[in-house]
Amino acid sequence: MAEQTNNRRKKSNQPLDPSFGHLQPQATDIEKAVLGALMIDKDAYAIVCEILRPESFYEPRNQMVYTAIRDLSMEEKPVDMLTVADQLAKSGKLEQVGGPGYIAELSSGVATSANIEYHANIIAQKSLARQLISFASSIQTKAFDETIDVEDLMQEAEGSLFELSQHNMKKDYTAIDPVIAQAVKGIQDAAKNTDGLTGVSTGYFKLDDITSGWQASDLVIIAGRPAMGKTSFALSMAKNIAADLRTPMAFFSLEMSNVQLVNRLISNACEIQGSKILNGQLQRDEWERLDKNINNLLGAPLYVDDTPGLSVFELRTKARRLVREHGIKLIMIDYLQLMNANGMRFSSRQEEVSTISRSLKGLAKELNIPILALSQLNRGVESREGLEGKRPQLSDLRESGAIEQDADMVLFVHRPEYYHIYQDDNGRDLHGMAQIIIAKHRKGATGDVLLTFRGEFTRFENPEDKAIENRAPMGGGEIIGSKLNGEDAPLPPPPIDDGPLPF
């Protein structure tokens, strides 16, 4: 028995076999070298402050020392062995780190700070690896728990991983020369377009006049009160973009099913009342229009997703795949307030909507395509009187001021006749008309564009039918007012009409 006990003691003193366990990723010697370098070079903290945080260090006492160095640097005080020890003493942590002797050991352990950035990146990578291990362990534990819904767990996992990636994302500065070269190339490419378009055409010529098309990396908010027709406007543009111009795009519908969405597209493209699409009671000429015009929708590069309660994380995954596999050039979302940010905790709905809008802007930049998101307006419009009172304002955007801040462009869909207003200030007839109000335009002019609204077909049109038939560039629509930097913006001359487009 005594011999067995001695054998067990001998085995317990043997070093840990790495094949039977894992050590947390760490580099404690490098941590000490970085802390020592910070105490001998007054400029060293500026090099590592964007790379390291206190929690980046594995050893708790090293976290405390770095926190003291950070606090001294933020107060613009000298950082050396004595000041760091004094700062730790003031916070009552000097003895916890090992007393003045440990601080002296760190300071004397290095002779130069030459490699501090390289060493700091090693520490940051080890820290990120530990965070990923913790994340994976938490998800694995919850996956074994049968009381947790797997779909909810997937949302939480995606949200947590997104937070982790955002928290550790670091984008470095760049010199101006290559950016200038890129900008000049963009100007040269734009000069080759005789129609003035540099982005995705809306199919509405006067709107394209002001915007030059939907621009890559832009977040565009299309807002309006219920019954104004913002979804109809979005679908009309989707039909113009995907069916007429054959530009690949995706439509995420959080409010309607795929079939409902396509039914409205058929009503739009074939000029058949929506009620007849539902009950099938079509007249002979309507069946003929359906048979003739449905071919324009068939094969259109339009990808529809009707996932209810879509999260920004699901959208990001699906959007990346759509760009990679189908080369989509634009995304539409109907509508922003129905999205969520599952897996993340918020103190209010306003904070969640702010995160959603910020994520949409980040996704537009990442994929380098425009994202158009529909948004509701609050009820403030209803309580105001008169033509100008009913006109939407940026302050009417619902639930979050961050939507206005994050958006590159904000458009309002407004139909004055809904409020029994049939003339504008210039005496123009507003029966059957809709104003597309460009209230914010980060890259250019603001103004109003007047379009025809045909509610029975859920369709917005250029007012001049002849322009639609001939596809004359810049031919239809009417600009009611346009301002650039607060002044009247000159309108560009119309280009030469080269005849029908080849589709």
N, C-alpha and C positions, 0 to 999 in steps of 0.2 A: 504493500500500500504506500509506504513512504517513497519507494522508487517511482511509482506512478505519479505521485504528487510532485516529485523533483522533475520528472519529464515534462509535466504540464507547465511548471514554472520556466523551464528552459525554452519551451515552445513560445510561451507568452513574451519572452524577451527577444525573440527573433524579429527582424524587421518585417513590416507589412508587405505581403506579396501584392504587387500592383495588379495582378491578374484577377484578384478577388475583390477589388474595390476601386473607387475613384477618389482622387483628391480634387477639391475645388480648384479651378484655374486661379493661379496666383503667381506673383513675382515679388516676394517680400524684399529681396535684396535690391531689386530695381526701385521699389517704393522708397527704401532708405536713401538710395543714391539720388533720387529726384528731390526728396525733402532736404537732403544735405546741399544739393546744388542751389535750391531756392534760398538757402540761408547764406550763401557766399556770393550770390550775384543778384544785385538789386533789380536787374531787368529780366530775370528769368521768369518771374511770375506772369509777366505779360505774354510770354511765349506759350505757357501751358494752361492759362486760365480758361480758354475756350475748349480745351481737351479734357481737363480733369475737374471732377467735383469731389467733395469729401468722401462720398459713398463709392467713388472709384477705387479707393484703397481697400485692400483685403483686411489688414490688421486694424482693429479698432483704435489703437493708440496712434497709428499713422493717420487715421482719419482726423483725430483730434489735433494733431500737429498741423496738418494741412489747413484745417479750419482756422487755426490761430494765424497761420501765414496769410490766408485769404483775408481775414478781418484786418490785419495790419496793413495789407496792401490797399484795401478799399479805403482805409482811413489815411492813406498816403504817409504811413509811418515807416521808419527803417525796419528791414527784416534781417535779423541776424540771430545768433545763438542766444544772446541776452534778452532781446526784445521778445522773441518767441517764448522763452521760458517765463518771462514776466506776464505775457498775455495769457498763458496757460494757468499761471498762478492766480491771476485775477478771476478766471472762470472756474477755479477750484479743481482743475484737471491735471495739474502738474504732476502730482504723485501718481495719478492713474496711468500716465504715459511712461513712468519709470524715473521721474525726477529729473533734475538738471543733468545728471549723468547721461541719460539717454539722448537728450538734446545735444550734448557735447559730442557724443558718439556719432550722431548723424552728421553734424557739421564737420567733424574731422575725417569722416569716411570718404570724402570726395575732394579732388583737387581742382576740378574744372566743371563748368556747366555746359561744355561744348555739345554733348549728346543728349541734352535734357528733352528736346522735342521728340526724338526717337524713343527714348525711354518712357516718356509720358504716353505715347501712342500704344506701347506695349501694355502699360497699366490699364489704359482705357479698353483695349481689346479683351484683356482678362476679365475686366468688370462686366463688359457686355456678355461674355460667355457665361459668367455666373448668373446674370439676369435671365438669359435664355434657359439655363438649367432650371432655375427656380420657376420660370413660366411653364416649362414642359412638365415639371414635377407636379405643379398645381393642377394643370389640365388632366394629367394622367390620373391623379387621385380622384378628381371629380368624375372622370369617365367611368371609374369603377363604381361610383355611387348611383344605384338604380333609381334613386328618388329625384335625380336631376335630369331634366329634359335635354336630350342630346342636341336638339336644334338651338335651345337657349345657350348650351355650352359652346356650340360652334360660334354663335354670335359673340359670346364673352371672350372666347379665344382670339377671334379676329380683332375685336376691339382692343384687347390687351396687347396683342402683337403690334397693332397700329400705333398705340401709345408708346410702346418701347422703341419702335423705329423712328417715330417723330422726335422722341426725347434724345436719341443718340445721333440724329441727323446733323451733319455739319457741312455747310457749303462754303467753300473758300472764295475769297475775292478773286477778281480777274483783272488783268490790265485792259486799258480802254482800246488799244489799237485793234485787237481782233474783233471787238464788239463793233467798232466803227466800220470795219470791213464787212461785217455781217449786215449792218444797217444799210450801207451803200448798195450792197448786192440786192437787198430787199427793194430799195428804190429803183434800181435798174430793172428788176423783174416786174415791178409794178408798172413801169413806163412801157413795157411791151404789151400790156393789156389795154387795148383800144377802148374797151367798155368801162374802164375805170375801176373794175373789180379787182380786189386783192384778196378777198376771202370767199366764203361760200355764199352764193347768191340766194336771196330770199324769194326770188320770183316776183317781187314787187319793186318796180323800177325806181320809183322816187325814194323808197326806203333805201335801196342800194345806193342811190345818189349820195345820201347822207352818211351811210355806214361803210360804203365800199364793200359790202358783204360782211357776213359774220367772220370775225378775225380769229386766227389761231391763238390759243391760250386764253381767250376772253371768257369771262363768266357773264352771261346776259340774263337778266331777270325780266320776265314778261309778267306783269301784274295787272290785276283788275278785280273789281267786285263781282260777285256771282251774277250770271246772266249777261255779262258784258261780251262773252264770246272768246275768252283767252284760249280755251282749249280748241275751239274752232279755228282760231288764228294759227295756233301751233300746228294743227292737222293740215290746214291749207298750205302752210309753209312746207310741211313734211311731204305733201303731195307734189308741190313745186320742185322741191330739192331732189327727192328720191325717184319719183315717177317721171317727171318732165325732164329734169336735168341729169338724171341717173347718177347722182352723187351719193355714195354710200353713207348711211346714217343710222342711228339707233334711237328708238322711242321707248322710254321707260314710263309705263302707265301705272300709277299706283291707285288710280280711282276707277278705271274701267278695265274690263277684261279684254283679251286680244280680239275676240269676236266683235264686241261692242265697238272697239276702236276701228276695226276693219269695216264694219257696217257704216260708220260715219265717213270713212275714207271713200267707200263706194258711193254713198250719197253725194259727197263732194265732187268726185271725179265724173260721175255719170249723170249728175243733175236730176236726181230722183229724191223725192221727199223721204225723210228719215222714217216717218210712220209707215210708208209703203214698203220700205226695206224690211221693216219688222213684220208686217202682216202679209207680205207677198202679193198684195193686190195691185199689180202693175198693169197699166194699159199697154196696148200693142207698141206704141211709139216708145214707151219707157223700157219695155223689154229689148227693143232694138238699140236704144242708147246703152243699156246695160251690156248687151252683147258686143257693141262696138267699142265702148270706152273702157271696159274691164281689162282689155288687153294692155292698156297703158299701165295698170297696176301690177299685172302679172310680170314676174321677173324683176320688179323694182328692187334695188338694193336697200330695202328698209327692213330693219331687224327690230321686232317688237318684244318687249318683256313686260308682263303684267304681274310680277311678283308683288303681293300686298305687303305693306309695311317694310319696304326695301330699306336696308341700312346703307350708310355711306361706304361701309367696308365691303358689302356685297357688290355695290355699284362699282367700286374700284376694281374688284376682281373681274367682274363681267366686262367692264369697259376695256381693260387691258387686253382681254382675250379677243374682243370684237375688233380692236385696232390691229392686233397681231394677225388674226385669221381672215378678217374681211376688209381691212383698210378703211374703216369708217372715218369720215371727215367731220362729223358733228354728232352731238348727243342732245336729245331733248328729254326733260323730266317733267311729268305732270302728276303731282306738283310738289314743291319743296316742303311744305308744312306736313305732308303725309310721310316724309322720310323720318328715320330715327338714327340714333347712334348707339345701338345696343352694345353692351359690353363696357360702356363707360358710364361713370356716375356724374350726375349734374345736380346742382342745387335748385335749378329752375328750368322750365321749358325754354325760356329765352336763351339761357346758356347753351342748351342743346342745339337750338336752331343756329346760334352763332357758330358752333363747332361744325355743323352741317354745311353752312355757307362757306366757311373757311376751307373745309375739306374739298368742296366742289371747285373752288378757285384753284386749290393746289392740284387737283386732278387735271383741270384744264391745262395748267402749266406743264404738268408732267407728260401728258399725252400730246401736247401742242395742237389741240383742236378746240373749237368753241363748244361750250356747254351752255345750253339754253334751259333755264329752270323757271317753270311757272310758279307764281306766288299769289297768295290771297292778300287782299287789303283789309284793313280794319273798318269798322262801321262809321268812322269819322266823316266819310264822304256823305253818308245819308243825312246827317244832321245839318249840313251846310246848304245854303240857298243860292239860287241863281246859276247862270251858265258857268262862271268862274268857280263858284262854290262847289259845284258837282265835279269839277275837274280834279282828277287825282293828284296828290302831291307825294313827294318822297317820304314825308313823315307818316303817310298812311300805310306804309309797308308793315305787315302784320308780324308781331311777336319778337322782332329783333331789329335794332338799328344796324347790326353787323351786316345784314343783307345789303343795305345801301352802301356800306363801307367796302365790302368785298367785291361788289359787282363792278365790272368795267363799263357796263351799260345797263340802264333801267328803262324799260318801255312800259307804258300803260295802254291797255286796250280800253277805249272809252266810247260809248254810244250815247250821245246826248239825247237822242229821241226816246231812250228808255225812261228818261226823266221828263218827257214831254217838252223837250227843248228842240225846236225844229229849224232854228237859224242860228248861225254864229254871229260874232260881232261884226263881221264883214258882209252880212246878209246872205251868206251861202246857204243853200238848202241842205239840211241835214237828214232828210227822210231817207232811210235805208243806207245811211252812211256811218262809218266808224272812224274815229280818230286814233291813230297810233302815235302816242305822245312819247317822244324821246326826251326823258326828263334828266337823264345823266348819260354823258358820253365822254369817257375819259380820254379818248383819242381824237375827238373832233366835235362837230356841231351838234346842237340840240335843235328840236323843232317838232312840228306835227306833220304827219302824212295822212291824207284823207283816202280811205278805201271804201269800196262798196261792200256791204254786208248782206248776204242772202241767207237768212236764218233757216229757211226751209231746206237748204242744202248744206247747212253748217259750213258756209264757204265765204271767204274774203277774196275780193277780186280787185284788180286795177280798174278804176272807173271807166276807162275807155275800152269797150269790148273790141274795137278794131285793133288796138294795140296788143290785146291778148291773142287775137287770131293771127296777126302778122308776126308776133314775137319781136316787135320792134324794140331794141334795147333803149332803155330810158324813156319809153314812150308813154307809159300810163301812170296814173296816179296824180295827185296834186299836193305840192308842198304848201302848207298854210303859213308856215313861218320857220325860219331857220336862223340860228344864232351861233356864232363862233367867237368864244371869248367875250360874250356879252354884246357883240356887234352883229349886224346883218352879214350873213355869209354869202358871197357870190355863188351863183349856180354855175356848174360847168356846162360848156356848150354840148349839145347832143351829138353823139358820134354818128358816123355815116351808117345808114341801114344797109347791111349786107344781105338782107333777105332772111328767110326762115332758117332756124337753127337745125343742124343735121341730126334730128332724132324723130 
